[in-house]
Amino acid sequence: MNGGVRKRGKTWSYYFDLGKVDGKRKKKEKGGFRTKKDAEAALAKALNEYNNTGQVFTPSEITVSDYLDQWFTLYCEPNLKYNTQQGHWFNIKNHLKPALGDYRLRSLTPATIQEFVNRLQSSGYARGTVLQIYSTLRSALKYAVEPLQYISVSPAQLVKTPRNTEKPRERHALSMDEWGRIINRFPTGNRYHIPLMIGFYCGLRIAETCGLTWDNIDLENRMITVDHQITLHENKPQEKNEPLHVWHISDTKTTGSNRVIPFGETLCRALKIEKTTQAKNEMRLGGRYIIQVAEKRLSKRGDELLKIASSPKEEAPALPRVRMVCVDSLGCHTTPFQFRHCARVINKELGIEFDYHTLRHTHATILIESGADVKNVQTRLGHSNIQTTLQTYVHDTETMAARSVELFEKAAGLKTP
């Protein structure tokens, strides 16, 4: 392989041939060396790296900041769901680049990362937040080892993360009195009535509930099919009046989240009333009624997404209509953002500790307390692991304790001579 050094102005450069790429001869050149000896040493190192790995620049020169951009493009965008991508990008932009971005990838050490993790913890970040940030860095550096082979060992693997000294959050399961107060505050006809009913009677996640269309509801057989959710995506506006963020219908959280959930007469009656009410509202408002239309798109990982756009019926673009279940009297779609108002009212006005997940937790707890099969509860909630159902959503209540005593007394009584 031909190569050499030469003086350019006051500094020295090295160069060598890379061979032909797409039929054209390529050359590698790098300058800025103070002496001829420095340039010759750098040439020898570059030739060695090229002969061994085919790389002559990236492993030794790339900064952590540039590498994280590369990792996000090469790995995250083609392979991860949008929400997961956004979580990684948030950590990269707000934590990893400001603290570690100026380091060269190959100069990053376990000590440097350990100091960074310790600073996060001492700054008051929750343990879960620190672990999420660290997880992004660890995943990125693992990819630098394999398959990229930019570094031989990840410096993150020796770092000690914060110990779990926090008490797990104890979620509040609603009493029937609290549930009654909530549903009376948001009665039939209120835009939050149906989302509340679905959460309480079926245990759906907020993104699953707000993503439901009437095609997902089988009123005759009383079944809800959960096969997608709604997610918020960053938009790149082409015009000034376009929104910065848009809602998409996308895949559910996990494959196990796809499920069919039977429901009873109470919810069925509420859904029938809601469907009739929506039809009447659309007839009353005519072209002013807000409808949702969907535009098919593909993510970089190949998933099919439906971009949701809302507009008056008379102004709607010629795209397939999506009939959302959760809308207000004007037809405006109820999203997780809009539901925050409902949660604030329940917390502040009614004095009940609440977020949408409270309904999911209450649904699971009531079923378990009533003797439902845990495997069926797992299926209704869409958990891939039954331990998640047992550890996260089912807690030890007084009802469960009393029932255990009753069951044991009954069993022991039968066996006692």
C-alpha positions as CSV (number, residue, x, y, z in Angstrom):
1,M,0.0,0.0,0.0
2,N,1.5,3.3,-1.1
3,G,1.9,6.1,1.5
4,G,4.1,8.8,2.8
5,V,4.5,12.1,4.5
6,R,5.0,15.6,3.2
7,K,5.2,19.2,4.5
8,R,2.4,21.6,3.9
9,G,3.2,25.1,5.0
10,K,4.5,24.9,8.6
11,T,3.0,21.4,9.4
12,W,3.4,17.9,8.2
13,S,0.8,15.5,6.7
14,Y,0.6,11.8,6.0
15,Y,-1.3,10.1,3.1
16,F,-1.9,6.6,1.8
17,D,-4.1,4.9,-0.8
18,L,-7.3,3.2,0.3
19,G,-7.7,1.3,-3.0
20,K,-10.7,1.6,-5.3
21,V,-14.2,2.3,-4.0
22,D,-17.0,2.2,-6.6
23,G,-14.4,2.1,-9.3
24,K,-12.6,5.2,-8.1
25,R,-9.3,5.4,-6.3
26,K,-9.6,6.8,-2.8
27,K,-6.8,8.4,-0.7
28,K,-6.6,9.1,3.0
29,E,-4.8,12.2,4.1
30,K,-4.4,13.9,7.5
31,G,-2.4,17.0,8.4
32,G,-1.5,19.3,11.3
33,F,1.5,17.4,12.6
34,R,4.3,19.5,14.1
35,T,7.2,17.4,12.9
36,K,8.0,14.9,10.2
37,K,8.5,12.2,12.9
38,D,5.0,12.8,14.3
39,A,3.5,12.5,10.9
40,E,5.4,9.2,10.2
41,A,4.3,7.8,13.6
42,A,0.7,8.7,12.8
43,L,1.0,7.1,9.3
44,A,2.2,3.8,10.8
45,K,-0.6,3.8,13.3
46,A,-3.2,4.6,10.6
47,L,-1.9,1.9,8.3
48,N,-2.0,-0.6,11.1
49,E,-5.6,0.3,11.9
50,Y,-6.6,0.2,8.3
51,N,-5.0,-3.2,7.7
52,N,-6.6,-4.7,10.8
53,T,-10.1,-3.2,10.8
54,G,-10.6,-1.3,7.6
55,Q,-11.1,1.8,9.8
56,V,-8.6,4.7,9.7
57,F,-10.4,7.4,11.6
58,T,-13.5,6.7,13.6
59,P,-12.3,4.6,16.5
60,S,-9.4,6.9,17.4
61,E,-10.9,10.3,16.5
62,I,-14.6,10.3,16.9
63,T,-16.0,12.2,19.9
64,V,-18.7,10.8,22.2
65,S,-21.1,13.4,20.9
66,D,-20.6,12.4,17.2
67,Y,-20.7,8.7,18.1
68,L,-24.0,9.0,19.9
69,D,-25.5,10.7,16.8
70,Q,-24.1,7.8,14.8
71,W,-25.5,5.2,17.1
72,F,-28.9,6.8,17.1
73,T,-29.0,6.8,13.3
74,L,-27.5,3.4,12.8
75,Y,-29.3,1.5,15.5
76,C,-32.1,3.4,17.3
77,E,-34.1,4.7,14.3
78,P,-34.2,1.4,12.3
79,N,-34.8,-0.9,15.3
80,L,-36.6,0.8,18.2
81,K,-40.1,2.0,18.6
82,Y,-40.6,5.7,18.4
83,N,-41.2,6.3,22.1
84,T,-38.1,4.3,23.0
85,Q,-36.1,6.4,20.4
86,Q,-37.4,9.6,22.0
87,G,-36.4,8.4,25.5
88,H,-32.8,7.7,24.3
89,W,-32.6,11.0,22.4
90,F,-33.8,13.0,25.4
91,N,-31.0,11.4,27.5
92,I,-28.5,12.1,24.8
93,K,-29.4,15.7,24.2
94,N,-30.0,16.7,27.8
95,H,-27.5,14.7,29.8
96,L,-24.9,12.7,27.8
97,K,-23.7,15.3,25.3
98,P,-23.4,18.1,27.8
99,A,-21.4,16.0,30.3
100,L,-19.4,13.6,28.0
101,G,-19.8,14.8,24.5
102,D,-16.4,16.4,24.2
103,Y,-14.5,13.3,25.2
104,R,-13.0,11.1,22.5
105,L,-14.8,7.7,22.4
106,R,-11.6,5.8,23.0
107,S,-10.6,8.0,25.9
108,L,-13.8,7.4,27.9
109,T,-13.0,5.5,31.1
110,P,-15.0,3.8,33.8
111,A,-13.9,6.5,36.2
112,T,-15.2,9.2,34.0
113,I,-18.6,7.5,33.7
114,Q,-18.7,6.7,37.4
115,E,-18.2,10.4,38.2
116,F,-20.9,11.3,35.8
117,V,-23.4,8.8,37.3
118,N,-22.5,10.0,40.9
119,R,-23.0,13.6,39.9
120,L,-26.5,12.8,38.5
121,Q,-27.4,11.1,41.8
122,S,-26.0,13.9,44.0
123,S,-27.9,16.5,41.8
124,G,-31.2,15.1,43.1
125,Y,-32.3,12.9,40.2
126,A,-34.4,9.9,41.2
127,R,-32.7,6.5,41.0
128,G,-35.0,5.5,38.1
129,T,-33.9,8.6,36.1
130,V,-30.2,8.0,36.7
131,L,-30.6,4.3,35.6
132,Q,-32.4,5.4,32.4
133,I,-29.7,7.9,31.5
134,Y,-27.0,5.3,32.3
135,S,-28.9,2.7,30.3
136,T,-28.8,4.8,27.2
137,L,-25.0,5.3,27.5
138,R,-24.4,1.6,28.3
139,S,-26.5,0.5,25.2
140,A,-24.6,2.9,23.0
141,L,-21.2,1.8,24.2
142,K,-22.1,-1.9,23.9
143,Y,-22.9,-1.2,20.2
144,A,-19.5,0.5,19.8
145,V,-17.9,-2.8,20.9
146,E,-20.1,-5.1,18.8
147,P,-20.8,-4.9,15.9
148,L,-18.9,-1.6,15.2
149,Q,-15.7,-2.7,16.9
150,Y,-14.7,1.0,17.6
151,I,-13.6,-0.1,21.1
152,S,-12.7,-3.5,22.5
153,V,-14.4,-3.2,25.9
154,S,-17.2,-1.0,27.1
155,P,-16.1,1.3,29.9
156,A,-19.7,1.4,31.2
157,Q,-19.8,-2.3,32.2
158,L,-17.6,-1.6,35.3
159,V,-19.7,1.3,36.6
160,K,-21.7,0.9,39.8
161,T,-25.2,2.3,39.7
162,P,-27.1,3.7,42.7
163,R,-28.5,1.3,45.2
164,N,-32.2,1.1,45.5
165,T,-32.9,2.9,48.7
166,E,-36.3,4.3,47.6
167,K,-39.5,2.7,48.8
168,P,-41.6,1.4,45.9
169,R,-44.5,3.6,45.0
170,E,-47.7,2.3,46.6
171,R,-50.5,2.8,44.1
172,H,-53.9,3.7,45.3
173,A,-56.7,1.4,44.4
174,L,-60.0,3.2,44.3
175,S,-62.8,2.3,46.7
176,M,-66.3,2.0,45.2
177,D,-67.3,5.2,46.9
178,E,-64.4,7.0,45.3
179,W,-65.2,5.5,41.9
180,G,-68.8,6.6,42.3
181,R,-67.8,10.2,43.1
182,I,-65.5,10.3,40.0
183,I,-68.0,9.0,37.5
184,N,-70.8,11.2,39.0
185,R,-68.4,14.2,38.4
186,F,-67.9,13.2,34.8
187,P,-71.3,11.7,33.8
188,T,-72.7,10.5,30.5
189,G,-72.1,13.1,27.8
190,N,-68.9,14.4,29.3
191,R,-65.8,13.8,27.1
192,Y,-64.0,12.0,30.0
193,H,-66.9,9.7,30.8
194,I,-66.0,7.0,28.2
195,P,-62.2,7.0,28.9
196,L,-62.9,6.6,32.6
197,M,-65.4,3.8,32.0
198,I,-63.0,1.9,29.7
199,G,-60.1,2.2,32.1
200,F,-62.2,1.1,35.1
201,Y,-64.0,-1.8,33.4
202,C,-61.2,-3.1,31.1
203,G,-57.9,-1.9,32.6
204,L,-56.5,-0.4,29.5
205,R,-53.5,1.9,29.4
206,I,-54.3,5.6,28.6
207,A,-52.6,5.4,25.2
208,E,-54.6,2.3,24.3
209,T,-57.9,3.9,25.4
210,C,-57.3,7.1,23.5
211,G,-56.3,5.2,20.4
212,L,-59.5,3.1,20.2
213,T,-61.6,3.3,17.1
214,W,-65.2,2.1,16.8
215,D,-63.8,-0.8,14.6
216,N,-62.1,-2.0,17.8
217,I,-65.5,-2.3,19.6
218,D,-67.8,-5.3,19.1
219,L,-70.9,-4.2,20.9
220,E,-72.8,-7.4,19.9
221,N,-70.3,-9.8,21.5
222,R,-69.0,-7.3,24.1
223,M,-65.4,-7.4,23.1
224,I,-62.7,-4.7,22.8
225,T,-59.8,-5.6,20.5
226,V,-56.5,-3.8,21.5
227,D,-54.1,-3.9,18.6
228,H,-52.6,-0.4,18.6
229,Q,-52.1,2.7,20.8
230,I,-51.7,6.4,20.2
231,T,-48.3,8.1,20.4
232,L,-47.1,11.6,20.0
233,H,-44.5,12.2,17.3
234,E,-42.3,15.2,16.6
235,N,-43.3,16.9,13.3
236,K,-41.2,18.9,10.9
237,P,-43.6,21.6,9.7
238,Q,-43.5,22.5,6.1
239,E,-45.7,25.6,6.7
240,K,-46.2,28.0,9.6
241,N,-49.6,26.7,10.6
242,E,-48.6,23.1,10.9
243,P,-48.3,21.6,14.4
244,L,-44.9,20.8,16.0
245,H,-46.2,17.5,17.3
246,V,-48.8,15.1,15.8
247,W,-50.5,12.0,17.1
248,H,-50.0,8.7,15.4
249,I,-51.7,5.3,15.7
250,S,-48.9,2.8,16.1
251,D,-48.1,-0.6,17.5
252,T,-48.9,-1.5,21.1
253,K,-46.3,-1.3,23.8
254,T,-45.3,-5.0,23.4
255,T,-46.5,-8.0,21.4
256,G,-48.2,-9.3,24.5
257,S,-50.2,-6.1,24.7
258,N,-52.3,-7.2,21.7
259,R,-55.4,-8.8,23.2
260,V,-59.2,-9.1,23.1
261,I,-61.0,-8.1,26.3
262,P,-64.6,-9.1,27.1
263,F,-66.7,-6.6,28.9
264,G,-70.0,-6.5,30.7
265,E,-73.4,-4.9,30.4
266,T,-72.5,-1.6,32.2
267,L,-69.8,-0.6,29.8
268,C,-71.7,-2.0,26.8
269,R,-74.7,0.3,27.7
270,A,-72.4,3.3,28.1
271,L,-70.7,2.6,24.7
272,K,-74.0,2.3,22.9
273,I,-75.2,5.6,24.3
274,E,-71.9,7.2,23.3
275,K,-72.0,5.9,19.7
276,T,-75.6,7.2,19.3
277,T,-74.7,10.6,20.8
278,Q,-71.7,11.0,18.4
279,A,-74.0,10.3,15.4
280,K,-76.5,12.9,16.6
281,N,-73.8,15.5,17.2
282,E,-72.4,15.0,13.8
283,M,-75.8,15.3,12.2
284,R,-76.5,18.5,14.2
285,L,-73.2,20.2,13.4
286,G,-72.9,19.0,9.8
287,G,-69.8,20.3,8.1
288,R,-68.6,22.0,11.3
289,Y,-68.3,18.6,13.1
290,I,-64.6,17.8,13.7
291,I,-63.5,14.5,12.2
292,Q,-60.2,12.6,12.2
293,V,-58.5,11.3,9.1
294,A,-55.4,9.1,8.8
295,E,-52.4,9.2,6.5
296,K,-50.3,6.1,6.2
297,R,-46.6,6.4,6.9
298,L,-43.7,4.2,7.6
299,S,-41.2,4.6,10.4
300,K,-37.5,4.1,9.7
301,R,-37.8,0.7,11.3
302,G,-40.5,-0.2,8.8
303,D,-43.6,0.0,11.1
304,E,-46.8,1.2,9.6
305,L,-48.0,4.4,11.3
306,L,-51.3,6.3,10.9
307,K,-50.8,10.0,11.2
308,I,-54.0,11.5,12.7
309,A,-55.2,14.9,11.5
310,S,-58.4,16.6,12.9
311,S,-60.3,19.2,11.0
312,P,-64.0,20.3,10.4
313,K,-65.7,17.8,8.2
314,E,-66.2,20.3,5.4
315,E,-62.5,21.1,5.3
316,A,-61.1,17.6,5.8
317,P,-58.5,16.3,3.3
318,A,-59.5,13.4,1.1
319,L,-58.0,10.7,3.3
320,P,-59.6,7.7,5.0
321,R,-61.6,8.7,8.1
322,V,-60.8,7.2,11.5
323,R,-63.8,7.1,13.9
324,M,-62.3,7.6,17.3
325,V,-64.2,6.3,20.4
326,C,-63.0,9.1,22.7
327,V,-64.2,12.4,21.4
328,D,-66.0,15.5,22.8
329,S,-69.4,16.9,21.7
330,L,-67.7,18.7,18.8
331,G,-65.9,15.6,17.6
332,C,-62.5,16.7,18.9
333,H,-60.3,13.7,19.8
334,T,-59.5,13.2,23.5
335,T,-55.8,12.5,23.9
336,P,-53.7,11.7,26.9
337,F,-52.8,15.4,27.1
338,Q,-56.5,16.4,27.3
339,F,-57.1,13.8,30.0
340,R,-54.7,15.5,32.3
341,H,-57.4,18.1,33.0
342,C,-59.7,15.3,34.2
343,A,-56.9,13.9,36.5
344,R,-56.3,17.4,38.0
345,V,-60.0,17.8,38.8
346,I,-60.1,14.4,40.5
347,N,-57.0,15.2,42.6
348,K,-57.7,18.8,43.6
349,E,-61.5,19.1,43.5
350,L,-62.5,15.6,44.7
351,G,-59.4,15.1,46.8
352,I,-58.7,11.6,45.4
353,E,-55.2,10.5,44.6
354,F,-55.5,9.7,40.9
355,D,-53.9,9.3,37.5
356,Y,-55.2,7.2,34.6
357,H,-53.1,4.2,35.7
358,T,-55.1,4.2,39.0
359,L,-58.0,2.8,37.0
360,R,-55.8,0.0,35.6
361,H,-54.5,-0.8,39.1
362,T,-58.0,-0.8,40.6
363,H,-59.3,-3.0,37.8
364,A,-56.6,-5.7,38.6
365,T,-57.0,-5.4,42.4
366,I,-60.8,-5.8,42.3
367,L,-60.5,-8.9,40.1
368,I,-57.9,-10.5,42.3
369,E,-59.8,-9.7,45.5
370,S,-62.9,-11.3,43.9
371,G,-61.0,-14.5,43.2
372,A,-60.4,-14.1,39.5
373,D,-57.7,-16.3,37.9
374,V,-54.4,-14.5,37.9
375,K,-53.6,-15.8,34.4
376,N,-56.8,-14.2,33.1
377,V,-55.9,-10.9,34.8
378,Q,-52.5,-11.0,33.1
379,T,-54.2,-11.5,29.7
380,R,-56.7,-8.6,30.3
381,L,-53.9,-6.2,31.3
382,G,-51.7,-7.3,28.4
383,H,-48.6,-8.4,30.4
384,S,-46.1,-10.7,28.8
385,N,-44.9,-11.8,32.3
386,I,-47.2,-12.9,35.0
387,Q,-44.8,-11.6,37.7
388,T,-45.5,-8.0,36.5
389,T,-49.2,-8.6,37.2
390,L,-48.5,-10.0,40.7
391,Q,-45.8,-7.6,41.8
392,T,-46.9,-4.3,40.2
393,Y,-50.7,-4.2,40.1
394,V,-51.8,-6.6,42.8
395,H,-51.0,-5.5,46.4
396,D,-51.9,-7.0,49.7
397,T,-55.2,-5.5,50.8
398,E,-57.3,-6.1,53.9
399,T,-59.8,-7.9,51.7
400,M,-57.2,-10.3,50.5
401,A,-55.9,-10.9,54.1
402,A,-59.4,-11.7,55.4
403,R,-60.1,-14.0,52.5
404,S,-56.9,-15.9,53.1
405,V,-57.9,-16.4,56.7
406,E,-61.3,-17.6,55.7
407,L,-60.0,-20.0,53.1
408,F,-57.5,-21.5,55.6
409,E,-60.1,-21.9,58.3
410,K,-62.4,-23.6,55.8
411,A,-59.6,-25.9,54.6
412,A,-58.3,-26.7,58.1
413,G,-61.8,-27.3,59.4
414,L,-62.4,-30.0,56.7
415,K,-59.2,-31.8,57.6
416,T,-59.4,-31.5,61.4
417,P,-60.8,-34.7,63.0
